[in-house]
Amino acid sequence: MKSHQLKLYNTLSRKKENFQAINPPFVGLYVCGPTVYGDAHLGHARPAVTFDTVNRYLTHLGYRVRYVRNITDVGHLTGDADEGEDKIAKKAKLEQLEPMEIAQQYTDSYHRDMALLNTWKPNIEPRATGHIPEQIALVEAILKEGLAYEINGSVYFDTLKYNEKTPYGRLSGRVIDELMSGSRDLDGQSEKRNPVDFALWKNAAPEHLMKWDSPWGVGFPGWHLECTAMSSKYLGTQFDIHGGGMDLMFPHHECEIAQGNACNHKDPVNYWMHNNMITINGQKMGKSLGNFITLQELFNGDHKLLVQAYSPMTIRYFMLTAHYRSTLDFSNDALKAAQKGYKKLINGLRIAKMLEYQSADLEVEDKQVEQIENSITNAYRAMDDDFNTAQAIGHLFNLLKKINSMYTGQLHSATLSEQTFNKLISTFITFVEDILGLMEEKSDSQNRMINLLLQLYSEAKTARDYAKVDEIRAGLKDLGFVVKDMKDKIDWAYEE
Ligand code: ZN
């Protein structure tokens, strides 16, 4: 394992802590996955990219990560406070499909979009409906501890009783008295003893679509219970990192902590990590605001707020240019700037892969070597400091300057020494591809076609057929490529 001391901000303790795995080199990482009743949107992309980068960096450091991300296909209701319809069942009724058809359709489209964003697949992707027995067993365990009660075929977590021994609200910083006075019993009909109690199991009405037998009659599991059942099954009753969006901190993750403590008398998770939210032109994203953008709309430019399409890698790059705990505002200007930055980095990647060390009778320039060494150290320091991708990218651009200088001939590789040259190239490529997960969005055949056009360009130039030269140059520019006439060769780059 690399000798880096990774620090990460633990939402539970509200400070940066030195990361210490429970059972190194293994790391358990659980991230709340999507509720699959609609197309993936920007709100899905941020946790996916954030925790993919966490997974990638931990892996780079030599950890063996077991990344578990669930699929929520039952129990996520439209209303707060355990009321409302199941989101998937509601969509199924609307489309006249089976709930599992809806879940399958949107699981597939989620996978497609996540692959486009170049995120690694989770090692285990459990579905809530595939873990009903585990969830029933958990409810029984909590009942046995005397921390839940059954009423009319539903089982609720007794939050007040739990709070007598273990404080509730530590993650979100909420105080139970305030929660009690702040909660409204909307119609006065709630069967819960207290408004802060939450459902572990819900009795299903006859018309309810997704339901299972249980010791308390026919019903379905509570949403919070699913994640406790699936995380403890695959990562153990106490595991390393639990991630998700900040919006899940309360009540979802707070309830997971309570359920874990109720069953096992210990905190289920050592480090809680939460990514911040995204805004669109400074506003929260929401269907009612008309600024709800799905990833497909973003990739196709098919939305009234978008002036053009933005590629998946532009979106990934854009997310990485902010620290995951900062808010990130989507605007056309910001996205266009990200597109430029991404292309600069990818042009650098192409060059880094082409460059070769050339020995020459030249003195090694200590200053150059020092600048490169510092940028490499700083890029790692940034990642070690709570996965600060924004700063790491800044240091990569310093390395990129050196790579570009060698490409244009202003800097000779021999002045760096072969060792520093190799370190520069390998660090740059490793960071861009393996750690940040950015790649060139172009197929092999496209590459070959560009080379073919450059061949014709070169022949036209030799034949002094300047009309043809201009035509090819303009045609490539139209497609987003710039022809580079260099001293000893002809090359191309992405237009930045
Ligand atoms: Zn969850």
Boltz pocket constraint, residues with backbone or C-beta under 6 A from the ligand:
constraints:
  - pocket:
      binder: B
      contacts: [[A, 31], [A, 32], [A, 33], [A, 223], [A, 224], [A, 227], [A, 252]]
      max_distance: 6.0
